[in-house]
Amino acid sequence: MADDRPARRGSSVTKIAITGVTGNFGRIVIEDLLTGISPGDLVAVARTPGKAADLTGRGVEVRRGDYDDPASLDTAFEGVDLLLLVSGSDLTPGVRVVQHRTVVERAAKAGVRRIVYTSAIGAESGQGSSADHAATEKMIGESGLTYTVLRNTLYSEAFVGTALAQANETGEVVSSTAGRPLNTARLRDLALAAGAVLSGSGHDNATYELRGPLWTYPELAEALAKVLRRPVTYREVTDAEAGRLGSLFPMVRAGAFSQTAPDLSRLLGRPATGLEDTVAAFIERVGA
């Protein structure tokens, strides 16, 4: 497989800390950074360091850091110049705002000079699930720290995984999207873009809209059929019949996910991964 990672441009920082290294996103980021940065210049921050013990054997310092334990963050951020703040996973209203404020305050106290934050597209609206991201972006902007905001789109894998399960069970893929396009991106692409920002220059106080190529559900069914080498049909259904993603589809029909932006491809130094390649990579990883 061809190398899909962005070219390194060098960075003047001496110590980079990555939070969430036991999750899929953070792990891809640190693995990417290890291809061009000395392990001694990286700090892996994990709530449970034992889950990242393999990194220790590769020369990366693994430190305990819990968003709910301010004292742990004082130690985790000691000597760090640049911090990747991977947004918290607790979606209880307001919880992430408190967690992120703790991280930002402790980072500033520890002398961190710059924060890269994984936000989400639509954060500027401050509505619904975007409220936590909007509040975090605001607090980072007011912190006095240099920052880069990565407004990540939805992960393609969430849609591909659901569609694959449907195809395996019934031979068809369903949605209530009325043929309207979605803008999603492969998780790996978004993580590699974060790695490019962390290891590169020219990203101070920038906000990036990281969106992948548009696709439709009929195209997803076609991609699954091609990769699986068996028939997969598409059927339009109601929101209630659409399964766990049904609550999202009214927004899709309204065009909420039909915008595009060049930032992701620019950071990657190549086009963002297309639908068929994303489907193929997903099936290769999890099996058909």
C-alpha angles and dihedrals in degrees: 000000000000118000106263096184124114118253114261117248098182132248133229094215119105102202127034122187121200119196124204094033092156090061125081096253098046092044093055090048095053093043088053093048091050089064091067110013129068112257088231089065093056131080120194112207117201136164087223108031093190089070089063097042093122089068091060090061088054094055100263117131109233115204131184113247125167121182088216094051111065094185091058090055092055088062095038094055098042110130093002119140101181127031131195107208107199106199116253121261099222104103095187103130111269098003096103092048091058092045094048093047088054091051094048094047094047092045091054090047091051093052099254107165102198139023127202110199129196103223127160139248111270093032090130090068093063089207129133114329089359092068094083092050092047091051092047093049089051094049092048091049090052095044096084091237123124108251147184120202119206110198099199121200123223117295113257090214092070090061097038092050093051092046092048091054090050092048092050092049102040109006091244141086120221136195141148095228095117090223094299115147127250128211111216135143138213111262090231091057092052092048092048089051089054089050090052091053092047095049099036138064138237096058101106114141091351129143117206128198103214108199129157131212120300121255139170132222094249087055090050090054089050092049092050091049091051096047095041092043093223135093117285118174131196126230130185113226139169123277089254091054095045096083128222095343093051093099089061097051099077087062090049090053089050090056097250092139100037099093122105132202134185098223098095095051091044093054091045093048089226139058115291113257113280126230100261093048090048091052091048093049092048094051091045089055101043102021130241 
